[in-house]
Amino acid sequence: MLMNLFVPFALVVKLDQLLETLVTTLIFVFIGVVIFAVAYGLLGLVYPIKKEIEEDHNTALGIVIGSIMIGIALIVAAAIQG
């Protein structure tokens, strides 16, 4: 009974293509994390993020930074999908 639940998921990637898919996924994850780090670094140069969010509890800046990160994530995801 339990194996019947996993049958649709078993056909997503064939076993011989699994290694190639995993390597490609890890490469895109690494590139995405690097892009996030660069974007956060650039935002840190423009805005005093640490002081404003941690010390002054600026919720609005936290929402803006989060929105920018979600936008970058959407762009990276669209680039990965092609």
N, CA, C and O atoms as a Maestro MAE file, in Angstrom:
{
 s_m_m2io_version
 :::
 2.0.0
}

f_m_ct {
 s_m_title
 :::
 protein
 m_atom[328] {
  # First column is atom index #
  i_m_mmod_type
  r_m_x_coord
  r_m_y_coord
  r_m_z_coord
  i_m_residue_number
  s_m_chain_name
  s_m_pdb_residue_name
  s_m_pdb_atom_name
  i_m_atomic_number
  :::
  1 25 0.827 -1.199 0.000 1 A "MET " " N  " 7
  2 3 0.000 0.000 0.000 1 A "MET " " CA " 6
  3 2 0.872 1.264 0.000 1 A "MET " " C  " 6
  4 15 0.614 2.208 -0.747 1 A "MET " " O  " 8
  5 25 1.899 1.263 0.845 2 A "LEU " " N  " 7
  6 3 2.762 2.436 0.940 2 A "LEU " " CA " 6
  7 2 3.543 2.664 -0.351 2 A "LEU " " C  " 6
  8 15 3.759 3.812 -0.739 2 A "LEU " " O  " 8
  9 25 3.966 1.614 -1.012 3 A "MET " " N  " 7
  10 3 4.711 1.749 -2.264 3 A "MET " " CA " 6
  11 2 3.859 2.355 -3.372 3 A "MET " " C  " 6
  12 15 4.387 3.024 -4.260 3 A "MET " " O  " 8
  13 25 2.566 2.132 -3.331 4 A "ASN " " N  " 7
  14 3 1.676 2.698 -4.347 4 A "ASN " " CA " 6
  15 2 1.628 4.225 -4.268 4 A "ASN " " C  " 6
  16 15 1.352 4.891 -5.266 4 A "ASN " " O  " 8
  17 25 1.894 4.776 -3.088 5 A "LEU " " N  " 7
  18 3 1.904 6.230 -2.940 5 A "LEU " " CA " 6
  19 2 3.113 6.858 -3.608 5 A "LEU " " C  " 6
  20 15 3.040 7.999 -4.064 5 A "LEU " " O  " 8
  21 25 4.231 6.133 -3.675 6 A "PHE " " N  " 7
  22 3 5.473 6.670 -4.209 6 A "PHE " " CA " 6
  23 2 5.670 6.378 -5.696 6 A "PHE " " C  " 6
  24 15 6.640 6.856 -6.283 6 A "PHE " " O  " 8
  25 25 4.787 5.615 -6.315 7 A "VAL " " N  " 7
  26 3 4.947 5.254 -7.724 7 A "VAL " " CA " 6
  27 2 4.955 6.473 -8.631 7 A "VAL " " C  " 6
  28 15 5.801 6.520 -9.524 7 A "VAL " " O  " 8
  29 25 4.076 7.469 -8.474 8 A "PRO " " N  " 7
  30 3 4.140 8.638 -9.372 8 A "PRO " " CA " 6
  31 2 5.444 9.418 -9.249 8 A "PRO " " C  " 6
  32 15 5.908 10.001 -10.229 8 A "PRO " " O  " 8
  33 25 6.042 9.436 -8.052 9 A "PHE " " N  " 7
  34 3 7.274 10.183 -7.861 9 A "PHE " " CA " 6
  35 2 8.484 9.452 -8.437 9 A "PHE " " C  " 6
  36 15 9.496 10.078 -8.752 9 A "PHE " " O  " 8
  37 25 8.385 8.166 -8.573 10 A "ALA " " N  " 7
  38 3 9.503 7.378 -9.085 10 A "ALA " " CA " 6
  39 2 9.744 7.618 -10.567 10 A "ALA " " C  " 6
  40 15 10.837 7.336 -11.059 10 A "ALA " " O  " 8
  41 25 8.764 8.126 -11.283 11 A "LEU " " N  " 7
  42 3 8.892 8.305 -12.718 11 A "LEU " " CA " 6
  43 2 9.309 9.716 -13.118 11 A "LEU " " C  " 6
  44 15 9.374 10.022 -14.309 11 A "LEU " " O  " 8
  45 25 9.589 10.571 -12.155 12 A "VAL " " N  " 7
  46 3 9.949 11.956 -12.467 12 A "VAL " " CA " 6
  47 2 11.310 12.010 -13.154 12 A "VAL " " C  " 6
  48 15 11.443 12.660 -14.191 12 A "VAL " " O  " 8
  49 25 12.325 11.341 -12.599 13 A "VAL " " N  " 7
  50 3 13.664 11.314 -13.163 13 A "VAL " " CA " 6
  51 2 14.113 9.859 -13.229 13 A "VAL " " C  " 6
  52 15 14.041 9.133 -12.238 13 A "VAL " " O  " 8
  53 25 14.571 9.446 -14.389 14 A "LYS " " N  " 7
  54 3 15.057 8.078 -14.524 14 A "LYS " " CA " 6
  55 2 16.367 7.940 -13.755 14 A "LYS " " C  " 6
  56 15 17.097 8.914 -13.572 14 A "LYS " " O  " 8
  57 25 16.648 6.743 -13.315 15 A "LEU " " N  " 7
  58 3 17.799 6.501 -12.457 15 A "LEU " " CA " 6
  59 2 19.122 6.858 -13.137 15 A "LEU " " C  " 6
  60 15 20.041 7.337 -12.472 15 A "LEU " " O  " 8
  61 25 19.234 6.637 -14.431 16 A "ASP " " N  " 7
  62 3 20.485 6.963 -15.116 16 A "ASP " " CA " 6
  63 2 20.688 8.474 -15.280 16 A "ASP " " C  " 6
  64 15 21.815 8.923 -15.489 16 A "ASP " " O  " 8
  65 25 19.632 9.245 -15.189 17 A "GLN " " N  " 7
  66 3 19.730 10.702 -15.297 17 A "GLN " " CA " 6
  67 2 19.804 11.379 -13.934 17 A "GLN " " C  " 6
  68 15 19.959 12.597 -13.848 17 A "GLN " " O  " 8
  69 25 19.692 10.578 -12.860 18 A "LEU " " N  " 7
  70 3 19.625 11.152 -11.524 18 A "LEU " " CA " 6
  71 2 20.906 11.897 -11.140 18 A "LEU " " C  " 6
  72 15 20.831 12.992 -10.584 18 A "LEU " " O  " 8
  73 25 22.059 11.334 -11.422 19 A "LEU " " N  " 7
  74 3 23.319 11.990 -11.062 19 A "LEU " " CA " 6
  75 2 23.477 13.319 -11.792 19 A "LEU " " C  " 6
  76 15 23.869 14.320 -11.192 19 A "LEU " " O  " 8
  77 25 23.170 13.327 -13.087 20 A "GLU " " N  " 7
  78 3 23.258 14.569 -13.864 20 A "GLU " " CA " 6
  79 2 22.310 15.625 -13.313 20 A "GLU " " C  " 6
  80 15 22.671 16.798 -13.223 20 A "GLU " " O  " 8
  81 25 21.108 15.217 -12.946 21 A "THR " " N  " 7
  82 3 20.127 16.152 -12.398 21 A "THR " " CA " 6
  83 2 20.576 16.693 -11.044 21 A "THR " " C  " 6
  84 15 20.422 17.882 -10.765 21 A "THR " " O  " 8
  85 25 21.125 15.830 -10.211 22 A "LEU " " N  " 7
  86 3 21.604 16.284 -8.902 22 A "LEU " " CA " 6
  87 2 22.767 17.259 -9.021 22 A "LEU " " C  " 6
  88 15 22.816 18.257 -8.302 22 A "LEU " " O  " 8
  89 25 23.698 16.978 -9.917 23 A "VAL " " N  " 7
  90 3 24.846 17.877 -10.111 23 A "VAL " " CA " 6
  91 2 24.374 19.234 -10.633 23 A "VAL " " C  " 6
  92 15 24.827 20.279 -10.166 23 A "VAL " " O  " 8
  93 25 23.471 19.208 -11.596 24 A "THR " " N  " 7
  94 3 22.935 20.460 -12.145 24 A "THR " " CA " 6
  95 2 22.206 21.257 -11.068 24 A "THR " " C  " 6
  96 15 22.362 22.474 -10.974 24 A "THR " " O  " 8
  97 25 21.413 20.565 -10.261 25 A "THR " " N  " 7
  98 3 20.692 21.241 -9.184 25 A "THR " " CA " 6
  99 2 21.652 21.867 -8.187 25 A "THR " " C  " 6
  100 15 21.446 23.007 -7.769 25 A "THR " " O  " 8
  101 25 22.688 21.152 -7.800 26 A "LEU " " N  " 7
  102 3 23.653 21.696 -6.848 26 A "LEU " " CA " 6
  103 2 24.407 22.896 -7.415 26 A "LEU " " C  " 6
  104 15 24.718 23.836 -6.685 26 A "LEU " " O  " 8
  105 25 24.698 22.867 -8.703 27 A "ILE " " N  " 7
  106 3 25.361 24.019 -9.340 27 A "ILE " " CA " 6
  107 2 24.454 25.242 -9.298 27 A "ILE " " C  " 6
  108 15 24.901 26.342 -8.972 27 A "ILE " " O  " 8
  109 25 23.170 25.047 -9.632 28 A "PHE " " N  " 7
  110 3 22.241 26.180 -9.601 28 A "PHE " " CA " 6
  111 2 22.010 26.681 -8.178 28 A "PHE " " C  " 6
  112 15 21.843 27.883 -7.968 28 A "PHE " " O  " 8
  113 25 21.997 25.780 -7.199 29 A "VAL " " N  " 7
  114 3 21.859 26.208 -5.804 29 A "VAL " " CA " 6
  115 2 23.059 27.064 -5.405 29 A "VAL " " C  " 6
  116 15 22.896 28.108 -4.774 29 A "VAL " " O  " 8
  117 25 24.258 26.627 -5.770 30 A "PHE " " N  " 7
  118 3 25.460 27.389 -5.446 30 A "PHE " " CA " 6
  119 2 25.419 28.770 -6.104 30 A "PHE " " C  " 6
  120 15 25.718 29.774 -5.458 30 A "PHE " " O  " 8
  121 25 25.052 28.824 -7.377 31 A "ILE " " N  " 7
  122 3 24.963 30.107 -8.080 31 A "ILE " " CA " 6
  123 2 23.911 31.002 -7.428 31 A "ILE " " C  " 6
  124 15 24.130 32.203 -7.267 31 A "ILE " " O  " 8
  125 25 22.770 30.421 -7.054 32 A "GLY " " N  " 7
  126 3 21.716 31.200 -6.402 32 A "GLY " " CA " 6
  127 2 22.151 31.775 -5.070 32 A "GLY " " C  " 6
  128 15 21.850 32.928 -4.759 32 A "GLY " " O  " 8
  129 25 22.862 30.977 -4.277 33 A "VAL " " N  " 7
  130 3 23.343 31.461 -2.980 33 A "VAL " " CA " 6
  131 2 24.370 32.570 -3.166 33 A "VAL " " C  " 6
  132 15 24.379 33.540 -2.408 33 A "VAL " " O  " 8
  133 25 25.236 32.436 -4.167 34 A "VAL " " N  " 7
  134 3 26.221 33.491 -4.446 34 A "VAL " " CA " 6
  135 2 25.516 34.783 -4.860 34 A "VAL " " C  " 6
  136 15 25.896 35.869 -4.424 34 A "VAL " " O  " 8
  137 25 24.497 34.660 -5.698 35 A "ILE " " N  " 7
  138 3 23.750 35.853 -6.125 35 A "ILE " " CA " 6
  139 2 23.072 36.514 -4.930 35 A "ILE " " C  " 6
  140 15 23.080 37.740 -4.815 35 A "ILE " " O  " 8
  141 25 22.481 35.708 -4.031 36 A "PHE " " N  " 7
  142 3 21.874 36.270 -2.826 36 A "PHE " " CA " 6
  143 2 22.907 36.976 -1.960 36 A "PHE " " C  " 6
  144 15 22.635 38.057 -1.438 36 A "PHE " " O  " 8
  145 25 24.080 36.387 -1.797 37 A "ALA " " N  " 7
  146 3 25.118 37.002 -0.969 37 A "ALA " " CA " 6
  147 2 25.570 38.334 -1.562 37 A "ALA " " C  " 6
  148 15 25.751 39.313 -0.838 37 A "ALA " " O  " 8
  149 25 25.749 38.364 -2.867 38 A "VAL " " N  " 7
  150 3 26.158 39.613 -3.530 38 A "VAL " " CA " 6
  151 2 25.058 40.664 -3.395 38 A "VAL " " C  " 6
  152 15 25.340 41.829 -3.111 38 A "VAL " " O  " 8
  153 25 23.810 40.256 -3.597 39 A "ALA " " N  " 7
  154 3 22.694 41.208 -3.488 39 A "ALA " " CA " 6
  155 2 22.580 41.751 -2.062 39 A "ALA " " C  " 6
  156 15 22.364 42.947 -1.865 39 A "ALA " " O  " 8
  157 25 22.726 40.872 -1.073 40 A "TYR " " N  " 7
  158 3 22.653 41.330 0.316 40 A "TYR " " CA " 6
  159 2 23.827 42.255 0.642 40 A "TYR " " C  " 6
  160 15 23.666 43.232 1.374 40 A "TYR " " O  " 8
  161 25 25.003 41.946 0.100 41 A "GLY " " N  " 7
  162 3 26.159 42.809 0.304 41 A "GLY " " CA " 6
  163 2 25.955 44.192 -0.299 41 A "GLY " " C  " 6
  164 15 26.302 45.203 0.312 41 A "GLY " " O  " 8
  165 25 25.390 44.228 -1.499 42 A "LEU " " N  " 7
  166 3 25.106 45.519 -2.130 42 A "LEU " " CA " 6
  167 2 24.054 46.299 -1.352 42 A "LEU " " C  " 6
  168 15 24.165 47.516 -1.199 42 A "LEU " " O  " 8
  169 25 23.032 45.597 -0.859 43 A "LEU " " N  " 7
  170 3 22.022 46.282 -0.057 43 A "LEU " " CA " 6
  171 2 22.624 46.792 1.253 43 A "LEU " " C  " 6
  172 15 22.223 47.839 1.761 43 A "LEU " " O  " 8
  173 25 23.583 46.051 1.792 44 A "GLY " " N  " 7
  174 3 24.254 46.497 3.009 44 A "GLY " " CA " 6
  175 2 25.072 47.752 2.793 44 A "GLY " " C  " 6
  176 15 25.254 48.544 3.718 44 A "GLY " " O  " 8
  177 25 25.570 47.942 1.570 45 A "LEU " " N  " 7
  178 3 26.298 49.166 1.259 45 A "LEU " " CA " 6
  179 2 25.357 50.360 1.105 45 A "LEU " " C  " 6
  180 15 25.705 51.487 1.460 45 A "LEU " " O  " 8
  181 25 24.169 50.102 0.575 46 A "VAL " " N  " 7
  182 3 23.208 51.189 0.336 46 A "VAL " " CA " 6
  183 2 22.480 51.578 1.625 46 A "VAL " " C  " 6
  184 15 22.335 52.762 1.930 46 A "VAL " " O  " 8
  185 25 22.023 50.567 2.382 47 A "TYR " " N  " 7
  186 3 21.268 50.810 3.608 47 A "TYR " " CA " 6
  187 2 22.072 50.297 4.807 47 A "TYR " " C  " 6
  188 15 22.750 49.275 4.702 47 A "TYR " " O  " 8
  189 25 22.002 50.986 5.925 48 A "PRO " " N  " 7
  190 3 22.626 50.440 7.148 48 A "PRO " " CA " 6
  191 2 21.715 49.366 7.743 48 A "PRO " " C  " 6
  192 15 21.025 49.610 8.733 48 A "PRO " " O  " 8
  193 25 21.714 48.178 7.137 49 A "ILE " " N  " 7
  194 3 20.743 47.137 7.463 49 A "ILE " " CA " 6
  195 2 20.865 46.689 8.919 49 A "ILE " " C  " 6
  196 15 19.864 46.634 9.633 49 A "ILE " " O  " 8
  197 25 22.058 46.376 9.359 50 A "LYS " " N  " 7
  198 3 22.227 45.840 10.710 50 A "LYS " " CA " 6
  199 2 21.740 46.815 11.774 50 A "LYS " " C  " 6
  200 15 21.015 46.432 12.692 50 A "LYS " " O  " 8
  201 25 22.138 48.067 11.646 51 A "LYS " " N  " 7
  202 3 21.729 49.065 12.641 51 A "LYS " " CA " 6
  203 2 20.227 49.284 12.601 51 A "LYS " " C  " 6
  204 15 19.570 49.303 13.642 51 A "LYS " " O  " 8
  205 25 19.689 49.448 11.416 52 A "GLU " " N  " 7
  206 3 18.264 49.770 11.287 52 A "GLU " " CA " 6
  207 2 17.358 48.639 11.754 52 A "GLU " " C  " 6
  208 15 16.353 48.880 12.423 52 A "GLU " " O  " 8
  209 25 17.709 47.408 11.402 53 A "ILE " " N  " 7
  210 3 16.815 46.292 11.737 53 A "ILE " " CA " 6
  211 2 17.061 45.802 13.166 53 A "ILE " " C  " 6
  212 15 16.109 45.634 13.929 53 A "ILE " " O  " 8
  213 25 18.314 45.572 13.535 54 A "GLU " " N  " 7
  214 3 18.595 44.984 14.842 54 A "GLU " " CA " 6
  215 2 18.503 45.989 15.982 54 A "GLU " " C  " 6
  216 15 17.950 45.675 17.036 54 A "GLU " " O  " 8
  217 25 19.030 47.180 15.788 55 A "GLU " " N  " 7
  218 3 19.049 48.142 16.889 55 A "GLU " " CA " 6
  219 2 17.800 49.022 16.924 55 A "GLU " " C  " 6
  220 15 17.220 49.239 17.988 55 A "GLU " " O  " 8
  221 25 17.386 49.530 15.758 56 A "ASP " " N  " 7
  222 3 16.243 50.445 15.722 56 A "ASP " " CA " 6
  223 2 14.913 49.742 15.486 56 A "ASP " " C  " 6
  224 15 13.862 50.381 15.544 56 A "ASP " " O  " 8
  225 25 14.939 48.433 15.221 57 A "HIS " " N  " 7
  226 3 13.732 47.633 14.972 57 A "HIS " " CA " 6
  227 2 12.868 48.228 13.856 57 A "HIS " " C  " 6
  228 15 11.656 48.385 14.004 57 A "HIS " " O  " 8
  229 25 13.509 48.547 12.764 58 A "ASN " " N  " 7
  230 3 12.825 49.133 11.612 58 A "ASN " " CA " 6
  231 2 12.156 48.019 10.794 58 A "ASN " " C  " 6
  232 15 12.789 47.376 9.958 58 A "ASN " " O  " 8
  233 25 10.865 47.810 11.058 59 A "THR " " N  " 7
  234 3 10.109 46.745 10.396 59 A "THR " " CA " 6
  235 2 9.938 47.030 8.912 59 A "THR " " C  " 6
  236 15 9.963 46.107 8.097 59 A "THR " " O  " 8
  237 25 9.767 48.273 8.558 60 A "ALA " " N  " 7
  238 3 9.565 48.617 7.151 60 A "ALA " " CA " 6
  239 2 10.778 48.242 6.299 60 A "ALA " " C  " 6
  240 15 10.624 47.726 5.192 60 A "ALA " " O  " 8
  241 25 11.978 48.499 6.812 61 A "LEU " " N  " 7
  242 3 13.181 48.137 6.077 61 A "LEU " " CA " 6
  243 2 13.313 46.622 5.972 61 A "LEU " " C  " 6
  244 15 13.765 46.112 4.947 61 A "LEU " " O  " 8
  245 25 12.927 45.903 7.010 62 A "GLY " " N  " 7
  246 3 12.937 44.443 6.950 62 A "GLY " " CA " 6
  247 2 12.007 43.911 5.878 62 A "GLY " " C  " 6
  248 15 12.344 42.953 5.182 62 A "GLY " " O  " 8
  249 25 10.844 44.520 5.740 63 A "ILE " " N  " 7
  250 3 9.896 44.119 4.699 63 A "ILE " " CA " 6
  251 2 10.451 44.443 3.321 63 A "ILE " " C  " 6
  252 15 10.305 43.641 2.398 63 A "ILE " " O  " 8
  253 25 11.081 45.591 3.162 64 A "VAL " " N  " 7
  254 3 11.668 45.966 1.869 64 A "VAL " " CA " 6
  255 2 12.801 45.010 1.494 64 A "VAL " " C  " 6
  256 15 12.870 44.560 0.350 64 A "VAL " " O  " 8
  257 25 13.679 44.696 2.428 65 A "ILE " " N  " 7
  258 3 14.787 43.771 2.160 65 A "ILE " " CA " 6
  259 2 14.240 42.389 1.807 65 A "ILE " " C  " 6
  260 15 14.720 41.748 0.872 65 A "ILE " " O  " 8
  261 25 13.238 41.934 2.552 66 A "GLY " " N  " 7
  262 3 12.618 40.638 2.243 66 A "GLY " " CA " 6
  263 2 11.980 40.622 0.873 66 A "GLY " " C  " 6
  264 15 12.080 39.628 0.154 66 A "GLY " " O  " 8
  265 25 11.322 41.710 0.499 67 A "SER " " N  " 7
  266 3 10.698 41.803 -0.822 67 A "SER " " CA " 6
  267 2 11.740 41.783 -1.932 67 A "SER " " C  " 6
  268 15 11.531 41.157 -2.971 67 A "SER " " O  " 8
  269 25 12.837 42.453 -1.721 68 A "ILE " " N  " 7
  270 3 13.913 42.448 -2.712 68 A "ILE " " CA " 6
  271 2 14.479 41.039 -2.865 68 A "ILE " " C  " 6
  272 15 14.745 40.599 -3.983 68 A "ILE " " O  " 8
  273 25 14.665 40.335 -1.761 69 A "MET " " N  " 7
  274 3 15.189 38.967 -1.817 69 A "MET " " CA " 6
  275 2 14.211 38.031 -2.528 69 A "MET " " C  " 6
  276 15 14.637 37.157 -3.283 69 A "MET " " O  " 8
  277 25 12.919 38.198 -2.301 70 A "ILE " " N  " 7
  278 3 11.926 37.378 -3.014 70 A "ILE " " CA " 6
  279 2 11.977 37.689 -4.504 70 A "ILE " " C  " 6
  280 15 11.878 36.777 -5.325 70 A "ILE " " O  " 8
  281 25 12.129 38.956 -4.865 71 A "GLY " " N  " 7
  282 3 12.256 39.317 -6.286 71 A "GLY " " CA " 6
  283 2 13.476 38.698 -6.929 71 A "GLY " " C  " 6
  284 15 13.407 38.209 -8.057 71 A "GLY " " O  " 8
  285 25 14.594 38.715 -6.222 72 A "ILE " " N  " 7
  286 3 15.811 38.100 -6.760 72 A "ILE " " CA " 6
  287 2 15.609 36.587 -6.902 72 A "ILE " " C  " 6
  288 15 16.062 35.986 -7.877 72 A "ILE " " O  " 8
  289 25 14.925 35.972 -5.922 73 A "ALA " " N  " 7
  290 3 14.655 34.528 -5.997 73 A "ALA " " CA " 6
  291 2 13.804 34.192 -7.205 73 A "ALA " " C  " 6
  292 15 14.036 33.172 -7.853 73 A "ALA " " O  " 8
  293 25 12.830 35.020 -7.522 74 A "LEU " " N  " 7
  294 3 11.991 34.789 -8.706 74 A "LEU " " CA " 6
  295 2 12.813 34.898 -9.998 74 A "LEU " " C  " 6
  296 15 12.626 34.123 -10.935 74 A "LEU " " O  " 8
  297 25 13.709 35.858 -10.026 75 A "ILE " " N  " 7
  298 3 14.556 36.012 -11.218 75 A "ILE " " CA " 6
  299 2 15.488 34.820 -11.383 75 A "ILE " " C  " 6
  300 15 15.655 34.310 -12.491 75 A "ILE " " O  " 8
  301 25 16.101 34.372 -10.277 76 A "VAL " " N  " 7
  302 3 16.986 33.212 -10.339 76 A "VAL " " CA " 6
  303 2 16.214 31.970 -10.746 76 A "VAL " " C  " 6
  304 15 16.696 31.181 -11.558 76 A "VAL " " O  " 8
  305 25 15.018 31.786 -10.193 77 A "ALA " " N  " 7
  306 3 14.207 30.617 -10.549 77 A "ALA " " CA " 6
  307 2 13.817 30.644 -12.017 77 A "ALA " " C  " 6
  308 15 13.828 29.603 -12.673 77 A "ALA " " O  " 8
  309 25 13.473 31.811 -12.544 78 A "ALA " " N  " 7
  310 3 13.125 31.908 -13.966 78 A "ALA " " CA " 6
  311 2 14.346 31.630 -14.836 78 A "ALA " " C  " 6
  312 15 14.219 31.027 -15.902 78 A "ALA " " O  " 8
  313 25 15.518 32.058 -14.401 79 A "ALA " " N  " 7
  314 3 16.733 31.795 -15.165 79 A "ALA " " CA " 6
  315 2 17.076 30.315 -15.165 79 A "ALA " " C  " 6
  316 15 17.568 29.792 -16.165 79 A "ALA " " O  " 8
  317 25 16.823 29.638 -14.056 80 A "ILE " " N  " 7
  318 3 17.108 28.203 -13.980 80 A "ILE " " CA " 6
  319 2 16.164 27.423 -14.891 80 A "ILE " " C  " 6
  320 15 16.588 26.494 -15.577 80 A "ILE " " O  " 8
  321 25 14.889 27.797 -14.900 81 A "GLN " " N  " 7
  322 3 13.910 27.086 -15.723 81 A "GLN " " CA " 6
  323 2 14.139 27.333 -17.203 81 A "GLN " " C  " 6
  324 15 13.831 26.470 -18.025 81 A "GLN " " O  " 8
  325 25 14.657 28.460 -17.551 82 A "GLY " " N  " 7
  326 3 14.956 28.758 -18.941 82 A "GLY " " CA " 6
  327 2 13.860 29.400 -19.620 82 A "GLY " " C  " 6
  328 15 13.967 29.714 -20.806 82 A "GLY " " O  " 8
  :::
 }
 m_bond[327] {
  # First column is bond index #
  i_m_from
  i_m_to
  i_m_order
  :::
  1 1 2 1
  2 2 3 1
  3 3 4 2
  4 3 5 1
  5 5 6 1
  6 6 7 1
  7 7 8 2
  8 7 9 1
  9 9 10 1
  10 10 11 1
  11 11 12 2
  12 11 13 1
  13 13 14 1
  14 14 15 1
  15 15 16 2
  16 15 17 1
  17 17 18 1
  18 18 19 1
  19 19 20 2
  20 19 21 1
  21 21 22 1
  22 22 23 1
  23 23 24 2
  24 23 25 1
  25 25 26 1
  26 26 27 1
  27 27 28 2
  28 27 29 1
  29 29 30 1
  30 30 31 1
  31 31 32 2
  32 31 33 1
  33 33 34 1
  34 34 35 1
  35 35 36 2
  36 35 37 1
  37 37 38 1
  38 38 39 1
  39 39 40 2
  40 39 41 1
  41 41 42 1
  42 42 43 1
  43 43 44 2
  44 43 45 1
  45 45 46 1
  46 46 47 1
  47 47 48 2
  48 47 49 1
  49 49 50 1
  50 50 51 1
  51 51 52 2
  52 51 53 1
  53 53 54 1
  54 54 55 1
  55 55 56 2
  56 55 57 1
  57 57 58 1
  58 58 59 1
  59 59 60 2
  60 59 61 1
  61 61 62 1
  62 62 63 1
  63 63 64 2
  64 63 65 1
  65 65 66 1
  66 66 67 1
  67 67 68 2
  68 67 69 1
  69 69 70 1
  70 70 71 1
  71 71 72 2
  72 71 73 1
  73 73 74 1
  74 74 75 1
  75 75 76 2
  76 75 77 1
  77 77 78 1
  78 78 79 1
  79 79 80 2
  80 79 81 1
  81 81 82 1
  82 82 83 1
  83 83 84 2
  84 83 85 1
  85 85 86 1
  86 86 87 1
  87 87 88 2
  88 87 89 1
  89 89 90 1
  90 90 91 1
  91 91 92 2
  92 91 93 1
  93 93 94 1
  94 94 95 1
  95 95 96 2
  96 95 97 1
  97 97 98 1
  98 98 99 1
  99 99 100 2
  100 99 101 1
  101 101 102 1
  102 102 103 1
  103 103 104 2
  104 103 105 1
  105 105 106 1
  106 106 107 1
  107 107 108 2
  108 107 109 1
  109 109 110 1
  110 110 111 1
  111 111 112 2
  112 111 113 1
  113 113 114 1
  114 114 115 1
  115 115 116 2
  116 115 117 1
  117 117 118 1
  118 118 119 1
  119 119 120 2
  120 119 121 1
  121 121 122 1
  122 122 123 1
  123 123 124 2
  124 123 125 1
  125 125 126 1
  126 126 127 1
  127 127 128 2
  128 127 129 1
  129 129 130 1
  130 130 131 1
  131 131 132 2
  132 131 133 1
  133 133 134 1
  134 134 135 1
  135 135 136 2
  136 135 137 1
  137 137 138 1
  138 138 139 1
  139 139 140 2
  140 139 141 1
  141 141 142 1
  142 142 143 1
  143 143 144 2
  144 143 145 1
  145 145 146 1
  146 146 147 1
  147 147 148 2
  148 147 149 1
  149 149 150 1
  150 150 151 1
  151 151 152 2
  152 151 153 1
  153 153 154 1
  154 154 155 1
  155 155 156 2
  156 155 157 1
  157 157 158 1
  158 158 159 1
  159 159 160 2
  160 159 161 1
  161 161 162 1
  162 162 163 1
  163 163 164 2
  164 163 165 1
  165 165 166 1
  166 166 167 1
  167 167 168 2
  168 167 169 1
  169 169 170 1
  170 170 171 1
  171 171 172 2
  172 171 173 1
  173 173 174 1
  174 174 175 1
  175 175 176 2
  176 175 177 1
  177 177 178 1
  178 178 179 1
  179 179 180 2
  180 179 181 1
  181 181 182 1
  182 182 183 1
  183 183 184 2
  184 183 185 1
  185 185 186 1
  186 186 187 1
  187 187 188 2
  188 187 189 1
  189 189 190 1
  190 190 191 1
  191 191 192 2
  192 191 193 1
  193 193 194 1
  194 194 195 1
  195 195 196 2
  196 195 197 1
  197 197 198 1
  198 198 199 1
  199 199 200 2
  200 199 201 1
  201 201 202 1
  202 202 203 1
  203 203 204 2
  204 203 205 1
  205 205 206 1
  206 206 207 1
  207 207 208 2
  208 207 209 1
  209 209 210 1
  210 210 211 1
  211 211 212 2
  212 211 213 1
  213 213 214 1
  214 214 215 1
  215 215 216 2
  216 215 217 1
  217 217 218 1
  218 218 219 1
  219 219 220 2
  220 219 221 1
  221 221 222 1
  222 222 223 1
  223 223 224 2
  224 223 225 1
  225 225 226 1
  226 226 227 1
  227 227 228 2
  228 227 229 1
  229 229 230 1
  230 230 231 1
  231 231 232 2
  232 231 233 1
  233 233 234 1
  234 234 235 1
  235 235 236 2
  236 235 237 1
  237 237 238 1
  238 238 239 1
  239 239 240 2
  240 239 241 1
  241 241 242 1
  242 242 243 1
  243 243 244 2
  244 243 245 1
  245 245 246 1
  246 246 247 1
  247 247 248 2
  248 247 249 1
  249 249 250 1
  250 250 251 1
  251 251 252 2
  252 251 253 1
  253 253 254 1
  254 254 255 1
  255 255 256 2
  256 255 257 1
  257 257 258 1
  258 258 259 1
  259 259 260 2
  260 259 261 1
  261 261 262 1
  262 262 263 1
  263 263 264 2
  264 263 265 1
  265 265 266 1
  266 266 267 1
  267 267 268 2
  268 267 269 1
  269 269 270 1
  270 270 271 1
  271 271 272 2
  272 271 273 1
  273 273 274 1
  274 274 275 1
  275 275 276 2
  276 275 277 1
  277 277 278 1
  278 278 279 1
  279 279 280 2
  280 279 281 1
  281 281 282 1
  282 282 283 1
  283 283 284 2
  284 283 285 1
  285 285 286 1
  286 286 287 1
  287 287 288 2
  288 287 289 1
  289 289 290 1
  290 290 291 1
  291 291 292 2
  292 291 293 1
  293 293 294 1
  294 294 295 1
  295 295 296 2
  296 295 297 1
  297 297 298 1
  298 298 299 1
  299 299 300 2
  300 299 301 1
  301 301 302 1
  302 302 303 1
  303 303 304 2
  304 303 305 1
  305 305 306 1
  306 306 307 1
  307 307 308 2
  308 307 309 1
  309 309 310 1
  310 310 311 1
  311 311 312 2
  312 311 313 1
  313 313 314 1
  314 314 315 1
  315 315 316 2
  316 315 317 1
  317 317 318 1
  318 318 319 1
  319 319 320 2
  320 319 321 1
  321 321 322 1
  322 322 323 1
  323 323 324 2
  324 323 325 1
  325 325 326 1
  326 326 327 1
  327 327 328 2
  :::
 }
}
